[in-house]
Structure formats: C-alpha cells, structure tokens
Amino acid sequence: MAGAVEIKTASPNVSRRNFDPTAVVPEPLPPVVTAANGEDAGVDKLDKESREIVLGKNVHTTCFAVTEPEANDEFTGDKEAYMAGVLARYRKSLMERTKHHLGYPYNLDFDYGALAQLQHFSINNLGDPFIESNYGVHSRQFEVGVLDWFARLWEIEKNDYWGYITNCGTEGNLHGILVGREVFPDGILYASRESHYSIFKAARMYRMECVKVDTLISGEIDCADFRAKLLANKGKPAIINVNIGTTVKGAVDDLDLVIQTLEGCGFSRDRFYIHCDGALFGLMMPFVKRAPKVSFKKPIGSVSVSGHKFVGCPMPCGVQITRMEHVNALSSNVEYLASRDATIMGSRNGHAPIFLWYTLNRKGYNGFAKEVQKCLRNAHYLKDQLRAAGIGAMLNELSSTVVFERPRDEDFVRRWQLACEGNIAHVVVMPSVSIEKLDVFLNELVKNRSTWYQEQQPPCIAADIGKENCACPLHK
C-alpha cells in the first residue's frame, strides 16, 4: 500500500503490518513442577524431614486445585457443578470449625445479610480517607463515620486526629510505630516481651533499635525493669508500645504507670511517643469498671484496634488513630490519586468500613457494654470450672482470656483451635462463646485428661501463671 509506514517490533525482521490483535496463540498448559530427580514434586513425595520448620498440616495435601474447564463446558455445565460441590463442602467445614472455635479472639456471631447487595462493587478506599480521590467507587463516607465514633471513644476532637481503616491489626501497629519513628528518627522502641509479634516485625522493618522489657507473671509490663532500661538510654527519645491486652495472657499494661515511669526518668512529653496496641481489648476496656482508661487526653500518640475481633467483622480489618500533628511527618501528595497518602498500604478494602459502620450502628456503646459484661462473666465461669476440675488456670482481672495447662493431645488442640505457647494454652471468651459451648469443651477436656495422665502427673505451670494458679501436686 502506497505511503504505508511499516512499524517494526523488537525483531527487525518482523512486521506489524499483518498483526491481528484478536488472534490467540494456543499455548500448552504450564508443565507440572518436578523435583531435581525428575519425580513429581507433590507434597506427599517431599522429604518432610528436610524441612527446618513444620507447623501443623501442610495445606498442599488438602488444597482445592484449579483445573481447566473442558472445551464444551459452557454447554455441559460440569465445571459449575464441580465448583458448587466444592463450595458446599467448604461451607459445611466452616460450620463445623466455627462450632469448635475457642482459641483465637474472633467474634463469629454476626449477620451481615443486608450488605450482600454491595458485593457486586469493587470498593477501594485508596489514599487519604478525608480527601476524595479521582476513584469514585469508594466508601470514605462510612470510613470517616467509623473513625469519628472511635475518636469519641478515645476522647479526641475531630480536628485533632487523623486515622484510617487498616487491613488488619498488624497494619495498625506498623503504622503506629512508623509514626513514632518519624516523630523521633533516633528514638528507641521499648516493648514488653509479651507484645504482639508485629511490634518486633515493625522494629525489623524500620531498622529501629528495640529494647525488650520484662513482664510480670500476669503478662503485664514490668515498670521496674522499664525504668532501668530507660535510665540506661536517657540520651535518646523513647517510643513505647503499650499493650491493651497481651496476645497470650490478655494482660493490660498500666498506661498511667508507664507515663509516670517515663516522667520519673526525666523524659518530658516532647521526648516520648506512646502507641497503644488495643487489638482486642481496646474496644472492651472502655466498658470495664476499674480498667485503665485509654484516652488522647493523656500523652499518647496513637491507638489501634482490630475490627475482626471483638466487633465481629467477617474480613480482617482494623482502626488506627493518631494525632493530626504527627501524621504530616509521613504523608505525601500523590497526583495520580488526586489525594495524599499517609497509610501503610495503597489500595484498602472499601467494604470493611461499611461492615464496621453497620455493626457500630446496630449495637452502639450500650450494646458493646452488654457484650463485654457477658464475655467477662463467661470467662470467670470457665476459669472456675477448670479449677474445680483440678486444672490450673489463670484469668487476669480485666481480661476474657483464660490461660490453662496445654492439652497433651495435639489433635484435641486442633479440634478446638486452641492457641498454645510452651506449657500453656488459652481460650478467648468472645460474644460468640456461650456457656453451652464452654460446657462441651470442658466435658471433652476432663474426659480426655483422665486418659492422658493415667500413669503420670499433670505438668507444673507455676512458672507460667504463678503458683497460686497452678494445680500440679506440688501447688495443689
């Protein structure tokens, strides 16, 4: 064709003159990965002893494989029938697993049927929740409503705070510690040894100097040891993680005593930053009498809480709130978004704020107060029943986490999804945990325990929970 311009590809001998963008080149399916010896590298043929760490069951043995549909599948419907069967079996498994769930702090009692109408939309809250970006399919109006609710709970004015709905509790901790690091670039991070692993992950990620502080037998931070370590590093600002409920024992650090210790060691308020990790108990403590109050009226820098724990959101999420004066240290304008960014992640789940907003509206402060009281009553019931059965158990005063001796049978641990550490395990009593469910668990535990210890004595766990809570022959 006269005057045609030939566009060359990377190869000088290939012309795009006859390029058909609708053509599809048939490609073979990716080959099955093989081991070095040529055998199929399926999990059942792997040498399990060659693995340094093996925790629980390997999911490759039970995973649902992704298979290619047959050429005539749109007529036969075989693939749809196969997937429907897989989902039906999975749903049945979820119902059974929910029935025997006790060890992790998730509220499984919820009903969000009214929100099913929104599942057809890709809702993304990328960027700053207070600045609308060019992407219009968002839920910022719900997100800011939720943030305002928590701001009232933690006593900070609308114009004085900044926050966002995170993708999980860990992200809230990562953000809180990051803000502290940006405020004090040369600061030292202090965290008790029983802090959540995400705090120490943050220290590694941000290359921060981290000092681990000892804990009391309850799991609460030992402020005597904290004082000694502060005095050893008086030349540098302090960034402190305060636990509003530790992971294993549910211990609540005394925020007021932490602040007193800092000031007693000569740290003025412009030389320390406190992040409060309230993953579970951050939403429970406001409704517990005699509980130390978490409030921005005190010299704290940030608070985070999980949304999929006590609130009962069906997907992992959380809330992170900090002071407006701090967030400018790590925010930057993003022209591509027509917004600014001060979050950890880019895209954020826009459905999560709607689920949180829905629950907060349905329950309100009074509804959560009733659920907190129910959890505390049921936790005391479990602790008392364990002790009556001759089983060592501990329950911190402000907690719904009951700690007891680790069951000897790992199948029993997996059946009830117990969280274990060393010689102890725990049950976290959530709103979805009823007395009836606890009775079934207790009956199974007592029955199995009589078999486990026919010829030997139960372990001593005094070093873990205190001799007054241990029920071994020495401390009975």
C-alpha positions as CSV (number, residue, x, y, z in Angstrom):
1,M,0.0,0.0,0.0
2,A,1.5,3.3,-1.1
3,G,2.7,5.6,1.6
4,A,2.2,2.9,4.4
5,V,4.5,3.2,7.3
6,E,6.0,-0.1,8.5
7,I,6.2,-0.4,12.3
8,K,9.0,-2.6,13.4
9,T,8.9,-4.8,16.5
10,A,11.9,-5.7,18.7
11,S,12.9,-8.1,15.9
12,P,13.9,-6.2,12.7
13,N,12.5,-9.0,10.5
14,V,9.0,-9.0,12.0
15,S,6.4,-6.5,10.7
16,R,3.2,-5.5,12.4
17,R,1.5,-4.8,9.1
18,N,-0.5,-8.0,9.4
19,F,-0.9,-8.0,13.2
20,D,-4.3,-9.2,14.3
21,P,-4.9,-8.1,17.9
22,T,-7.8,-10.6,18.3
23,A,-5.7,-13.6,17.4
24,V,-5.0,-16.0,20.3
25,V,-1.9,-18.3,20.0
26,P,-2.7,-21.6,21.6
27,E,-0.3,-22.3,24.4
28,P,0.2,-25.5,26.2
29,L,-0.7,-25.6,29.9
30,P,2.3,-24.9,32.3
31,P,4.1,-28.2,33.0
32,V,3.9,-29.8,36.4
33,V,6.9,-28.7,38.5
34,T,9.2,-31.6,39.0
35,A,11.8,-32.3,41.6
36,A,15.5,-32.4,40.9
37,N,15.4,-36.2,40.4
38,G,12.6,-35.9,37.8
39,E,9.8,-37.0,40.1
40,D,6.6,-35.1,40.6
41,A,7.3,-32.6,43.3
42,G,3.9,-33.3,45.1
43,V,3.9,-32.7,48.8
44,D,3.3,-36.3,49.6
45,K,6.7,-37.1,47.9
46,L,8.7,-34.4,49.6
47,D,11.0,-35.4,52.4
48,K,9.3,-33.8,55.3
49,E,12.4,-34.3,57.5
50,S,14.3,-31.9,55.2
51,R,12.1,-29.0,56.3
52,E,13.5,-27.0,59.1
53,I,10.1,-26.0,60.5
54,V,6.8,-27.8,60.0
55,L,3.8,-26.3,61.7
56,G,0.5,-28.1,61.6
57,K,-0.7,-29.8,58.4
58,N,0.6,-28.9,55.0
59,V,-2.3,-27.3,53.1
60,H,-1.0,-28.7,49.8
61,T,-2.4,-32.0,50.8
62,T,-5.9,-30.6,51.2
63,C,-6.0,-27.7,48.8
64,F,-8.7,-27.2,46.1
65,A,-6.9,-27.5,42.8
66,V,-7.6,-25.0,40.0
67,T,-8.4,-27.1,36.8
68,E,-9.0,-26.1,33.2
69,P,-12.6,-26.2,32.0
70,E,-13.4,-28.6,29.2
71,A,-13.9,-27.1,25.7
72,N,-17.7,-27.9,25.8
73,D,-18.1,-26.9,29.5
74,E,-20.4,-23.9,28.7
75,F,-22.9,-26.5,27.3
76,T,-22.4,-29.3,29.8
77,G,-22.1,-27.1,33.0
78,D,-19.8,-29.7,34.5
79,K,-17.4,-27.0,35.8
80,E,-20.2,-25.0,37.6
81,A,-21.5,-28.2,39.2
82,Y,-17.9,-29.1,40.3
83,M,-17.4,-25.7,41.9
84,A,-20.8,-25.7,43.6
85,G,-20.0,-29.1,45.2
86,V,-16.6,-27.8,46.4
87,L,-18.2,-24.7,47.9
88,A,-21.0,-26.7,49.6
89,R,-18.4,-29.0,51.2
90,Y,-16.3,-25.9,52.3
91,R,-19.4,-24.3,53.8
92,K,-20.0,-27.5,55.8
93,S,-16.4,-27.4,57.0
94,L,-16.7,-23.8,58.1
95,M,-19.8,-24.6,60.1
96,E,-18.0,-27.4,61.9
97,R,-14.9,-25.3,62.5
98,T,-16.9,-22.4,63.9
99,K,-18.6,-24.8,66.2
100,H,-15.3,-25.8,67.8
101,H,-13.5,-22.4,67.8
102,L,-12.2,-21.2,71.2
103,G,-8.5,-20.2,71.0
104,Y,-8.4,-17.1,68.9
105,P,-10.0,-13.7,69.5
106,Y,-12.6,-13.6,66.8
107,N,-16.3,-12.8,67.3
108,L,-18.0,-15.3,65.0
109,D,-21.5,-14.1,65.9
110,F,-22.7,-11.7,63.2
111,D,-25.3,-11.3,60.4
112,Y,-24.5,-9.0,57.5
113,G,-27.1,-10.3,55.1
114,A,-28.3,-6.7,54.5
115,L,-24.9,-5.9,52.9
116,A,-25.0,-8.7,50.3
117,Q,-26.3,-6.1,47.8
118,L,-22.9,-4.4,47.8
119,Q,-20.8,-7.4,47.0
120,H,-21.0,-6.7,43.3
121,F,-19.0,-3.5,43.6
122,S,-15.2,-3.0,43.7
123,I,-15.0,-0.6,46.6
124,N,-11.5,0.8,47.1
125,N,-10.5,3.5,49.7
126,L,-7.1,4.2,48.3
127,G,-5.4,7.3,49.6
128,D,-6.3,9.6,52.5
129,P,-9.8,8.8,53.8
130,F,-10.5,12.5,54.4
131,I,-9.6,13.5,50.8
132,E,-11.7,12.2,47.9
133,S,-9.6,10.8,45.1
134,N,-10.4,10.5,41.4
135,Y,-11.5,6.9,42.0
136,G,-15.2,7.3,42.8
137,V,-16.2,3.8,43.9
138,H,-15.2,4.2,47.5
139,S,-16.8,4.2,51.0
140,R,-15.0,7.2,52.6
141,Q,-18.3,8.5,54.0
142,F,-18.6,5.3,56.0
143,E,-14.9,5.2,56.9
144,V,-14.9,8.7,58.4
145,G,-18.1,7.9,60.3
146,V,-16.4,4.9,61.9
147,L,-13.3,6.9,62.7
148,D,-15.3,9.7,64.4
149,W,-17.0,7.0,66.5
150,F,-13.7,5.7,67.8
151,A,-12.4,9.3,68.2
152,R,-15.2,9.9,70.6
153,L,-14.5,6.6,72.4
154,W,-10.8,7.6,72.9
155,E,-11.6,11.3,73.6
156,I,-10.0,13.3,70.8
157,E,-11.7,16.1,68.8
158,K,-12.4,15.7,65.1
159,N,-10.0,18.4,64.1
160,D,-7.2,16.9,66.2
161,Y,-7.0,13.4,64.9
162,W,-6.2,11.5,61.7
163,G,-6.8,7.8,61.1
164,Y,-7.9,5.2,58.6
165,I,-9.4,1.7,58.4
166,T,-6.5,-0.7,58.1
167,N,-6.4,-4.1,56.5
168,C,-5.6,-5.8,59.9
169,G,-4.4,-5.3,63.4
170,T,-0.8,-5.7,62.4
171,E,-1.1,-2.8,60.0
172,G,-2.3,-0.6,62.8
173,N,0.7,-1.5,64.8
174,L,3.1,-1.0,61.9
175,H,1.6,2.5,61.3
176,G,1.6,3.5,64.9
177,I,5.3,2.5,65.3
178,L,6.1,4.2,62.0
179,V,4.6,7.5,63.2
180,G,6.6,7.2,66.4
181,R,9.8,6.6,64.3
182,E,9.0,9.6,62.0
183,V,8.5,11.9,65.1
184,F,11.7,10.6,66.7
185,P,14.0,9.3,64.0
186,D,16.7,8.4,66.6
187,G,14.2,7.1,69.2
188,I,14.5,3.7,70.8
189,L,11.5,1.3,70.7
190,Y,10.5,-0.2,74.0
191,A,8.1,-3.2,74.1
192,S,7.4,-5.8,76.7
193,R,8.4,-9.4,75.9
194,E,4.8,-10.4,75.6
195,S,3.9,-7.8,73.0
196,H,2.4,-9.0,69.7
197,Y,4.9,-10.2,67.2
198,S,4.0,-7.4,64.8
199,I,5.7,-4.9,67.1
200,F,9.1,-6.6,66.7
201,K,8.3,-7.0,63.0
202,A,8.0,-3.2,62.9
203,A,11.4,-2.8,64.6
204,R,13.0,-5.1,61.9
205,M,11.2,-3.4,59.0
206,Y,12.2,0.1,60.1
207,R,15.6,-0.9,61.4
208,M,14.9,0.5,64.8
209,E,16.8,-0.2,68.0
210,C,14.4,-2.3,70.1
211,V,14.7,-2.9,73.8
212,K,12.6,-5.8,75.2
213,V,11.2,-5.1,78.7
214,D,10.5,-7.9,81.2
215,T,6.9,-8.7,82.3
216,L,5.2,-9.7,85.5
217,I,3.8,-13.2,85.9
218,S,0.4,-11.8,84.7
219,G,2.0,-10.7,81.4
220,E,1.8,-7.0,82.2
221,I,4.9,-4.9,81.6
222,D,7.3,-4.7,84.5
223,C,7.7,-1.0,85.0
224,A,10.7,-1.5,87.4
225,D,12.6,-3.1,84.5
226,F,11.2,-0.5,82.2
227,R,12.6,2.2,84.4
228,A,16.1,0.6,84.5
229,K,16.2,0.4,80.7
230,L,15.0,4.0,80.2
231,L,17.8,5.3,82.5
232,A,20.3,3.3,80.6
233,N,19.3,5.2,77.4
234,K,18.4,8.7,78.7
235,G,20.2,10.3,75.7
236,K,17.6,9.1,73.2
237,P,13.8,9.7,72.9
238,A,11.6,6.8,73.8
239,I,8.9,5.1,71.5
240,I,6.8,2.8,73.7
241,N,4.3,0.1,72.8
242,V,1.7,-0.3,75.5
243,N,-0.4,-3.5,75.3
244,I,-4.1,-3.1,75.9
245,G,-4.4,-6.9,76.3
246,T,-1.4,-9.1,75.5
247,T,-1.7,-11.9,73.0
248,V,-1.3,-14.9,75.2
249,K,-2.4,-13.9,78.7
250,G,-4.7,-10.9,77.9
251,A,-2.7,-8.7,80.3
252,V,-3.4,-4.9,80.2
253,D,-0.4,-2.7,80.7
254,D,-0.9,0.1,83.2
255,L,-0.8,3.1,80.9
256,D,-0.7,5.6,83.8
257,L,2.2,3.9,85.4
258,V,4.1,3.8,82.1
259,I,3.6,7.5,81.8
260,Q,4.7,8.1,85.4
261,T,7.8,6.0,84.8
262,L,8.7,8.0,81.7
263,E,8.3,11.3,83.5
264,G,10.1,10.0,86.6
265,C,13.1,9.1,84.5
266,G,13.3,12.7,83.2
267,F,11.5,12.1,79.8
268,S,9.4,15.2,79.1
269,R,6.4,14.9,76.9
270,D,8.3,16.1,73.9
271,R,10.7,13.2,74.2
272,F,8.4,10.2,74.1
273,Y,5.7,8.7,71.9
274,I,3.3,6.0,73.1
275,H,1.4,3.6,70.8
276,C,-1.4,1.6,72.3
277,D,-2.0,-1.8,70.8
278,G,-5.6,-2.4,71.6
279,A,-6.2,-5.2,69.1
280,L,-8.8,-7.0,71.1
281,F,-9.3,-5.2,74.5
282,G,-9.1,-1.7,73.0
283,L,-12.8,-1.9,72.4
284,M,-13.5,-3.8,75.7
285,M,-11.7,-1.6,78.2
286,P,-13.9,1.4,77.9
287,F,-16.8,-0.7,79.3
288,V,-14.9,-2.4,82.2
289,K,-15.1,-0.8,85.6
290,R,-11.7,0.0,87.2
291,A,-10.0,-0.5,83.8
292,P,-7.2,1.9,83.0
293,K,-8.6,4.5,80.6
294,V,-7.1,4.8,77.1
295,S,-7.6,8.4,76.2
296,F,-5.9,11.1,74.0
297,K,-6.4,13.4,76.9
298,K,-3.3,11.5,78.2
299,P,0.1,12.0,76.3
300,I,-0.3,9.1,73.9
301,G,0.4,9.2,70.2
302,S,-1.8,6.5,68.6
303,V,-4.2,3.7,69.3
304,S,-5.1,0.7,67.1
305,V,-7.8,-1.9,67.4
306,S,-8.8,-4.8,65.2
307,G,-12.2,-4.8,63.6
308,H,-12.5,-8.6,63.0
309,K,-12.0,-9.4,66.7
310,F,-14.5,-8.0,69.2
311,V,-16.6,-6.1,66.7
312,G,-17.0,-9.3,64.5
313,C,-16.2,-8.1,61.0
314,P,-16.1,-11.0,58.6
315,M,-12.9,-9.9,57.0
316,P,-9.6,-8.8,58.7
317,C,-9.5,-5.1,59.3
318,G,-8.7,-2.5,61.9
319,V,-8.8,1.1,63.1
320,Q,-5.8,3.3,63.5
321,I,-6.0,6.8,65.0
322,T,-3.1,9.2,65.7
323,R,-2.8,12.9,66.3
324,M,-3.1,15.2,63.3
325,E,0.1,17.0,64.3
326,H,2.1,13.7,63.8
327,V,0.7,12.4,60.6
328,N,2.1,15.2,58.4
329,A,5.6,13.8,59.1
330,L,4.9,10.8,56.9
331,S,2.3,12.0,54.4
332,S,2.9,12.9,50.8
333,N,0.7,14.1,47.9
334,V,0.0,11.7,45.1
335,E,-1.1,13.4,41.9
336,Y,-2.1,10.0,40.4
337,L,-4.7,9.7,43.1
338,A,-5.5,13.4,43.4
339,S,-5.1,12.7,47.1
340,R,-2.4,12.4,49.7
341,D,-1.1,9.2,51.2
342,A,-0.1,8.5,54.8
343,T,-1.1,4.9,55.1
344,I,0.9,1.7,55.0
345,M,-0.9,0.0,52.1
346,G,-2.0,1.6,48.9
347,S,-5.4,0.1,48.0
348,R,-7.6,-0.6,51.0
349,N,-10.7,-2.7,51.4
350,G,-13.6,-0.4,50.9
351,H,-16.1,-3.0,52.1
352,A,-14.6,-3.2,55.7
353,P,-15.7,0.3,56.7
354,I,-19.3,-0.4,55.7
355,F,-19.3,-3.6,57.8
356,L,-17.9,-1.7,60.8
357,W,-20.3,1.1,60.3
358,Y,-23.2,-1.3,60.1
359,T,-22.3,-3.1,63.4
360,L,-21.5,0.1,65.3
361,N,-24.9,1.5,64.4
362,R,-26.7,-1.7,65.3
363,K,-25.0,-2.2,68.7
364,G,-23.9,1.2,69.8
365,Y,-22.0,1.8,73.0
366,N,-24.7,0.2,75.1
367,G,-24.7,-2.9,73.0
368,F,-20.9,-3.3,73.3
369,A,-21.1,-2.8,77.0
370,K,-23.6,-5.7,77.4
371,E,-21.4,-8.0,75.3
372,V,-18.3,-7.1,77.3
373,Q,-20.1,-8.0,80.6
374,K,-21.3,-11.3,79.1
375,C,-17.7,-12.2,78.0
376,L,-16.3,-11.4,81.4
377,R,-19.0,-13.5,83.2
378,N,-18.4,-16.5,80.9
379,A,-14.6,-16.2,81.3
380,H,-14.9,-16.3,85.1
381,Y,-17.3,-19.3,84.7
382,L,-14.7,-21.2,82.5
383,K,-11.8,-20.4,84.9
384,D,-13.9,-21.5,88.0
385,Q,-14.9,-24.8,86.2
386,L,-11.3,-25.5,85.2
387,R,-10.1,-25.0,88.8
388,A,-13.0,-27.1,90.2
389,A,-11.8,-29.9,87.9
390,G,-8.3,-29.7,89.2
391,I,-6.8,-27.9,86.2
392,G,-4.5,-25.0,86.7
393,A,-6.0,-21.8,85.3
394,M,-5.4,-18.0,85.4
395,L,-7.7,-15.1,84.4
396,N,-6.4,-11.5,84.6
397,E,-8.9,-9.2,86.3
398,L,-9.6,-7.1,83.2
399,S,-9.5,-10.0,80.7
400,S,-11.6,-12.6,79.0
401,T,-8.6,-14.7,78.1
402,V,-8.5,-17.8,80.3
403,V,-5.0,-19.4,80.5
404,F,-4.6,-23.1,81.5
405,E,-2.3,-26.1,81.1
406,R,-1.6,-27.1,77.5
407,P,-3.6,-30.2,76.5
408,R,-1.4,-33.1,75.9
409,D,-3.1,-34.3,72.7
410,E,-2.4,-32.1,69.6
411,D,-5.5,-33.5,67.9
412,F,-7.5,-32.1,70.7
413,V,-5.7,-28.7,70.4
414,R,-6.5,-28.6,66.6
415,R,-10.1,-29.7,67.2
416,W,-10.8,-26.8,69.5
417,Q,-8.3,-24.4,67.7
418,L,-6.5,-23.6,70.9
419,A,-3.6,-21.1,70.8
420,C,-0.6,-22.6,72.7
421,E,2.7,-21.3,73.9
422,G,5.1,-23.6,75.7
423,N,3.2,-25.4,78.6
424,I,0.1,-23.2,78.4
425,A,-2.9,-22.7,76.2
426,H,-5.7,-20.3,76.3
427,V,-9.4,-19.8,75.4
428,V,-10.5,-16.3,74.5
429,V,-14.1,-15.9,75.5
430,M,-15.8,-13.8,72.8
431,P,-19.5,-12.8,72.4
432,S,-20.0,-15.9,70.2
433,V,-18.8,-18.2,73.0
434,S,-21.8,-19.4,75.1
435,I,-21.9,-21.3,78.4
436,E,-23.2,-24.3,76.4
437,K,-20.2,-24.3,74.2
438,L,-17.8,-24.0,77.1
439,D,-19.5,-27.0,78.8
440,V,-19.0,-29.2,75.8
441,F,-15.3,-28.1,75.8
442,L,-14.9,-28.7,79.5
443,N,-16.5,-32.2,79.4
444,E,-14.2,-33.2,76.5
445,L,-11.1,-31.8,78.2
446,V,-11.8,-33.5,81.6
447,K,-12.6,-36.8,79.9
448,N,-9.5,-36.8,77.7
449,R,-7.3,-35.6,80.5
450,S,-8.2,-38.6,82.6
451,T,-6.7,-40.7,79.8
452,W,-3.6,-38.5,79.2
453,Y,-2.4,-38.7,82.9
454,Q,-3.2,-42.2,83.9
455,E,0.4,-43.0,84.7
456,Q,1.9,-39.6,85.3
457,Q,1.2,-36.2,86.9
458,P,0.0,-33.1,85.1
459,P,2.7,-30.6,84.3
460,C,3.6,-27.8,86.7
461,I,2.8,-24.4,85.1
462,A,3.6,-22.2,88.1
463,A,6.4,-20.5,86.2
464,D,3.9,-19.5,83.5
465,I,0.8,-18.4,85.6
466,G,2.0,-18.3,89.2
467,K,2.0,-21.0,91.9
468,E,-1.3,-19.7,93.2
469,N,-2.9,-20.7,89.9
470,C,-1.2,-24.0,89.3
471,A,-2.9,-27.2,90.2
472,C,0.0,-29.7,90.0
473,P,0.6,-31.9,93.0
474,L,3.3,-29.5,94.4
475,H,1.0,-26.5,94.3
476,K,-2.5,-28.0,94.7
